[in-house]
Amino acid sequence: DRAGRPDRRPERVGQFLDEMEMRMWEQAPEAPAVVGYALFQVFTGDHVPLIERLRRVTDRMEKMPKYVRDSRAKLTRPAKGWVEGELETITRLPSYFDFLKQQGRINLPPREFDRMCRAIEGVQNEMEEYANWIIIDVLPQCRPDHAPGREMFARLLEARDLGASPEQLLAFGWRQFKWYESTLKRIAHKIKPGAHLDEIRQMIRAARPGTFPEALNFARETVKRAK
């Protein structure tokens, strides 16, 4: 902190372990999450008017393609679980870019809106190249195991002030798993006595809407019936 004392808050200590000892940037592609958070942080800072925030978002986006390209060099020990998780993050970014574009269309002058659109296109193109790189070059080389090991996990639990050992947490997890499993079996029996869980899952999947318009119509009809 400013007085020169280390910040001992659990979230800060845990972050320090993530970054400095587990070296997460070597295991997980950080660019997708960083891009999303960096834009969200600027856009939601309501201490300045919206139009100024949108201008700052554009400024930041114009610098992002270089960051995304440069961040590849850090991923030297990719772990499959982390990499697949960030691929999922990439799929959520386009909808957020569309939201920002909508806000720019409403609130920015035409010239500034055009500049924002060019910046968004630049980031989207770079993220598409990044996703291709992850899928083609990184995933085949991933380590299957991304577990930190018992000693490091115990330190993380202590740093985050969770008040549990790895063994206690594992026991809690198994209790939860067994509770959910028994609950699912009870529900399955109510739906179709004697049926296996997999059969019930297949029934549910077959009954759900297959497309977004079908899902929208289903929601509308459900609201009408509720009224």
LOZA-370799 format. One line per field, with one value per residue: x, y, z of N, C-alpha, C in turn. Coordinates in steps of 0.1 Angstrom, whole numbers, always signed. Example, Ala and Ser with C-alpha at 12.3 -4.5 7.8 and 13.67 -1.06 7.14 Angstrom:
LOZA-370799
neast <- [+132; +128]
nnorth <- [-57; -22]
nup <- [+78; +71]
caeast <- [+123; +137]
canorth <- [-45; -11]
caup <- [+78; +71]
ceast <- [+132; +129]
cnorth <- [-33; +0]
cup <- [+78; +79]
This chain:
LOZA-370799
neast <- [+8; +2; +17; +39; +35; +28; +0; -24; -49; -72; -79; -60; -36; -41; -42; -16; -3; -14; -3; +25; +37; +22; +22; +2; -1; +15; +1; -26; -44; -45; -55; -83; -100; -88; -92; -120; -125; -110; -123; -149; -144; -137; -160; -181; -173; -188; -180; -175; -190; -211; -205; -178; -167; -172; -155; -131; -131; -129; -103; -88; -94; -82; -56; -55; -53; -24; -17; -30; -17; +9; +6; +6; +32; +36; +23; +35; +33; +8; -23; -48; -74; -76; -71; -93; -113; -109; -113; -140; -146; -138; -159; -179; -173; -181; -208; -206; -191; -210; -229; -214; -211; -237; -243; -225; -235; -258; -249; -225; -210; -212; -186; -169; -182; -178; -151; -150; -162; -143; -122; -134; -137; -110; -101; -118; -111; -84; -89; -101; -81; -65; -80; -80; -53; -51; -67; -56; -27; -21; -39; -34; -9; -13; -9; -25; -32; -40; -38; -27; -13; -10; +3; +6; -21; -31; -19; -31; -58; -54; -44; -66; -83; -102; -105; -103; -89; -72; -82; -105; -120; -122; -138; -161; -169; -174; -196; -215; -217; -228; -252; -265; -266; -283; -306; -312; -318; -342; -358; -358; -371; -397; -404; -402; -408; -383; -366; -334; -309; -296; -314; -335; -323; -319; -346; -353; -335; -345; -369; -365; -364; -350; -338; -330; -353; -374; -371; -377; -404; -414; -410; -427; -452; -453; -454; -479; -496; -491; -502]
nnorth <- [-12; +24; +32; +16; -9; -44; -54; -72; -82; -109; -113; -99; -112; -137; -132; -124; -148; -163; -149; -145; -168; -192; -184; -177; -165; -179; -202; -198; -183; -149; -127; -126; -123; -100; -80; -78; -70; -47; -29; -29; -18; +8; +17; +15; +34; +57; +83; +101; +118; +98; +101; +108; +85; +67; +77; +72; +44; +39; +49; +31; +6; +10; +5; -22; -43; -47; -54; -78; -94; -93; -107; -133; -144; -149; -172; -200; -224; -239; -249; -273; -271; -243; -231; -239; -227; -199; -198; -200; -175; -158; -163; -148; -122; -108; -101; -82; -62; -55; -43; -21; -7; -1; +17; +37; +45; +58; +78; +91; +116; +114; +112; +104; +80; +65; +61; +46; +23; +14; +8; -12; -32; -37; -48; -71; -85; -91; -107; -128; -139; -146; -165; -185; -192; -202; -225; -240; -240; -240; -256; -284; -287; -286; -291; -317; -316; -291; -287; -272; -287; -301; -287; -260; -255; -256; -233; -214; -216; -208; -182; -170; -170; -190; -208; -236; -269; -286; -313; -310; -294; -311; -332; -318; -312; -338; -344; -326; -333; -359; -353; -337; -357; -376; -360; -355; -381; -385; -366; -376; -400; -391; -380; -401; -431; -455; -449; -443; -418; -408; -413; -396; -371; -371; -370; -345; -328; -334; -321; -294; -261; -258; -236; -201; -184; -202; -207; -181; -179; -200; -189; -167; -179; -193; -172; -162; -183; -183; -158]
nup <- [+0; +1; +23; +23; +32; +27; +7; +23; +18; +11; -16; -30; -22; -32; -59; -63; -59; -81; -103; -99; -88; -97; -123; -143; -168; -185; -188; -195; -221; -220; -234; -244; -220; -209; -229; -229; -202; -200; -217; -206; -181; -187; -200; -180; -161; -145; -137; -156; -185; -207; -235; -235; -223; -243; -262; -250; -249; -276; -281; -265; -278; -303; -297; -290; -309; -313; -287; -284; -304; -294; -270; -274; -272; -245; -238; -229; -216; -222; -208; -211; -200; -192; -216; -232; -218; -222; -250; -250; -239; -259; -278; -266; -269; -294; -292; -272; -284; -304; -287; -278; -302; -308; -287; -295; -319; -311; -295; -303; -325; -361; -374; -353; -346; -368; -366; -342; -352; -370; -352; -337; -357; -362; -338; -337; -360; -353; -330; -342; -357; -336; -323; -342; -342; -316; -318; -339; -335; -307; -291; -299; -286; -259; -224; -206; -179; -156; -129; -99; -79; -46; -26; -35; -40; -14; -4; -19; -10; +17; +13; +1; +23; +29; +49; +49; +43; +15; +16; +31; +14; -8; +3; +9; -17; -28; -12; -20; -47; -45; -33; -53; -73; -62; -60; -87; -96; -82; -94; -120; -117; -111; -135; -153; -142; -133; -154; -168; -159; -182; -202; -195; -198; -226; -234; -225; -240; -266; -265; -263; -278; -311; -324; -323; -330; -325; -298; -288; -296; -281; -255; -256; -259; -235; -216; -223; -216; -188; -181]
caeast <- [+0; +10; +26; +50; +32; +22; -14; -26; -63; -71; -80; -47; -26; -44; -38; -1; +1; -17; +5; +39; +41; +16; +25; -10; +0; +21; -8; -39; -44; -51; -60; -98; -105; -82; -99; -133; -125; -105; -134; -160; -139; -138; -174; -189; -168; -198; -175; -174; -202; -211; -198; -164; -164; -171; -143; -119; -132; -123; -88; -83; -96; -72; -43; -57; -47; -10; -16; -35; -6; +21; +3; +9; +45; +36; +17; +46; +30; -6; -30; -60; -86; -76; -72; -107; -122; -107; -119; -154; -146; -138; -172; -189; -169; -188; -221; -203; -187; -222; -235; -207; -214; -251; -242; -218; -244; -268; -244; -214; -211; -210; -172; -164; -188; -171; -138; -152; -165; -130; -115; -140; -134; -96; -100; -125; -102; -73; -93; -104; -68; -60; -88; -75; -40; -54; -73; -47; -14; -20; -46; -27; +3; -16; -8; -39; -34; -36; -39; -15; -6; -16; +10; +2; -36; -33; -15; -42; -69; -50; -43; -80; -90; -114; -107; -105; -77; -76; -89; -118; -127; -126; -149; -173; -172; -181; -209; -224; -219; -237; -266; -271; -269; -296; -317; -315; -324; -355; -366; -359; -381; -410; -407; -405; -403; -375; -358; -320; -307; -293; -327; -343; -315; -322; -360; -353; -329; -354; -381; -362; -364; -338; -333; -334; -367; -383; -370; -384; -418; -417; -410; -439; -463; -452; -459; -493; -502; -489; -512]
canorth <- [+0; +37; +34; +7; -22; -52; -55; -86; -86; -122; -113; -95; -122; -148; -127; -124; -162; -166; -142; -146; -182; -201; -178; -181; -160; -189; -214; -195; -171; -138; -116; -124; -117; -86; -71; -76; -63; -33; -21; -28; -9; +22; +21; +16; +44; +68; +96; +110; +116; +87; +103; +108; +71; +60; +81; +65; +31; +39; +51; +18; -4; +12; -1; -36; -54; -49; -61; -92; -101; -95; -115; -147; -148; -153; -185; -209; -237; -239; -260; -275; -265; -229; -226; -241; -217; -186; -199; -197; -161; -152; -164; -138; -108; -101; -95; -70; -52; -50; -34; -8; -1; +5; +29; +47; +50; +67; +89; +98; +122; +105; +109; +96; +67; +57; +58; +35; +11; +9; +3; -25; -41; -40; -58; -83; -92; -97; -117; -140; -145; -152; -178; -195; -196; -211; -238; -247; -242; -241; -267; -297; -288; -283; -301; -321; -313; -278; -286; -266; -295; -300; -276; -247; -253; -253; -219; -205; -216; -200; -168; -164; -169; -198; -216; -251; -276; -293; -325; -306; -289; -323; -339; -310; -313; -351; -344; -318; -342; -370; -347; -334; -369; -382; -352; -357; -394; -384; -359; -385; -410; -384; -378; -415; -442; -466; -445; -439; -403; -404; -413; -383; -360; -372; -365; -330; -322; -335; -313; -280; -254; -260; -224; -189; -180; -212; -204; -169; -182; -208; -180; -159; -188; -196; -160; -161; -193; -178; -147]
caup <- [+0; +0; +34; +21; +38; +17; +8; +27; +15; +5; -31; -36; -20; -41; -72; -64; -61; -94; -113; -96; -86; -107; -136; -151; -181; -193; -190; -201; -230; -213; -242; -245; -208; -207; -238; -224; -189; -202; -223; -196; -170; -191; -203; -168; -152; -146; -132; -168; -193; -216; -248; -232; -220; -256; -269; -244; -253; -290; -279; -260; -288; -313; -292; -286; -318; -310; -274; -287; -311; -285; -258; -278; -268; -231; -236; -232; -210; -223; -202; -219; -194; -193; -230; -237; -211; -229; -263; -247; -237; -273; -284; -260; -272; -305; -287; -264; -294; -310; -277; -278; -315; -307; -279; -303; -330; -305; -287; -309; -338; -372; -377; -342; -347; -379; -360; -333; -360; -375; -341; -334; -367; -360; -327; -340; -369; -346; -321; -350; -359; -323; -320; -351; -336; -304; -322; -348; -330; -293; -285; -300; -278; -245; -213; -202; -165; -152; -115; -93; -69; -33; -18; -41; -38; +0; -2; -25; -1; +28; +8; -1; +35; +28; +61; +46; +37; +3; +19; +35; +3; -16; +10; +7; -31; -30; -5; -30; -59; -42; -31; -66; -80; -57; -64; -101; -97; -77; -104; -131; -113; -112; -149; -159; -132; -138; -165; -164; -161; -196; -210; -192; -205; -241; -236; -223; -252; -278; -263; -263; -291; -318; -329; -314; -332; -318; -283; -286; -297; -269; -243; -257; -256; -220; -209; -226; -207; -175; -179]
ceast <- [+9; +20; +38; +47; +26; +7; -18; -41; -62; -71; -67; -36; -28; -40; -23; +3; -2; -7; +20; +45; +35; +19; +14; -9; +7; +12; -21; -37; -52; -59; -76; -104; -100; -89; -113; -134; -120; -115; -145; -156; -140; -153; -183; -184; -177; -193; -173; -186; -200; -203; -183; -159; -163; -159; -131; -119; -126; -108; -82; -83; -86; -58; -44; -51; -33; -9; -20; -24; +5; +19; +6; +22; +45; +31; +26; +43; +15; -12; -44; -73; -87; -78; -87; -116; -121; -112; -134; -156; -146; -151; -182; -185; -177; -201; -218; -198; -200; -229; -228; -210; -228; -250; -235; -227; -254; -261; -232; -217; -207; -195; -166; -170; -181; -157; -139; -155; -152; -122; -121; -137; -119; -94; -107; -117; -90; -77; -97; -91; -62; -67; -83; -61; -42; -58; -63; -33; -12; -26; -39; -15; +0; -13; -22; -42; -30; -38; -26; -7; -11; -10; +5; -13; -39; -29; -25; -54; -66; -50; -57; -89; -103; -116; -109; -92; -82; -85; -104; -127; -131; -138; -162; -178; -179; -194; -219; -227; -229; -251; -272; -274; -282; -308; -321; -322; -339; -364; -368; -370; -395; -414; -410; -399; -395; -365; -344; -319; -304; -305; -335; -336; -319; -336; -360; -346; -338; -366; -378; -362; -350; -331; -337; -348; -377; -383; -378; -399; -423; -419; -423; -451; -464; -458; -474; -501; -502; -500; -526]
cnorth <- [+13; +39; +24; -7; -31; -53; -70; -90; -100; -122; -109; -105; -134; -144; -128; -139; -167; -161; -145; -160; -192; -197; -182; -176; -170; -201; -211; -183; -160; -128; -115; -118; -103; -76; -68; -67; -49; -24; -19; -18; +5; +26; +23; +27; +56; +81; +106; +108; +104; +89; +103; +93; +64; +64; +74; +50; +29; +40; +37; +7; -3; +6; -16; -46; -57; -57; -76; -100; -104; -105; -130; -153; -153; -167; -196; -223; -239; -251; -261; -269; -250; -224; -228; -230; -203; -187; -196; -182; -154; -152; -153; -124; -101; -95; -82; -59; -47; -40; -20; +0; +6; +17; +40; +53; +60; +80; +97; +105; +113; +101; +101; +82; +59; +53; +46; +22; +5; +2; -11; -35; -46; -51; -71; -91; -99; -108; -130; -147; -152; -165; -189; -201; -205; -225; -246; -250; -245; -254; -281; -298; -287; -294; -304; -317; -299; -276; -281; -275; -292; -288; -262; -244; -250; -238; -210; -205; -207; -185; -162; -165; -178; -207; -231; -256; -282; -305; -321; -302; -301; -330; -331; -312; -327; -351; -337; -327; -352; -365; -343; -346; -376; -374; -354; -371; -393; -377; -368; -395; -404; -382; -391; -425; -453; -462; -441; -424; -399; -404; -400; -371; -360; -367; -350; -323; -323; -325; -298; -274; -256; -247; -212; -185; -189; -210; -191; -171; -190; -199; -172; -167; -191; -184; -159; -170; -188; -167; -153]
cup <- [+0; +12; +33; +26; +27; +18; +11; +25; +8; -10; -37; -34; -30; -55; -74; -66; -76; -104; -111; -94; -95; -121; -146; -165; -190; -196; -197; -210; -224; -221; -242; -232; -206; -216; -233; -211; -191; -208; -213; -185; -174; -193; -191; -158; -152; -140; -143; -176; -203; -229; -246; -229; -234; -264; -263; -247; -267; -289; -275; -271; -299; -310; -290; -296; -316; -297; -277; -294; -302; -274; -262; -272; -253; -228; -239; -226; -210; -216; -208; -213; -194; -207; -235; -230; -218; -243; -261; -245; -250; -279; -279; -264; -283; -301; -279; -274; -301; -300; -278; -291; -314; -298; -287; -313; -324; -300; -293; -322; -349; -374; -366; -342; -357; -374; -351; -341; -366; -364; -337; -344; -366; -349; -330; -350; -362; -336; -329; -354; -347; -320; -330; -347; -324; -309; -330; -342; -315; -287; -287; -291; -263; -236; -209; -188; -162; -137; -109; -83; -55; -25; -22; -38; -23; +3; -8; -15; +11; +24; +6; +11; +35; +40; +59; +40; +24; +5; +23; +23; -6; -10; +8; -8; -34; -23; -15; -42; -56; -39; -44; -74; -75; -60; -78; -103; -92; -88; -116; -129; -114; -127; -156; -150; -139; -149; -160; -167; -175; -205; -208; -199; -220; -243; -235; -235; -264; -277; -264; -277; -298; -323; -320; -317; -325; -303; -280; -286; -285; -257; -244; -254; -241; -212; -211; -217; -193; -172; -178]
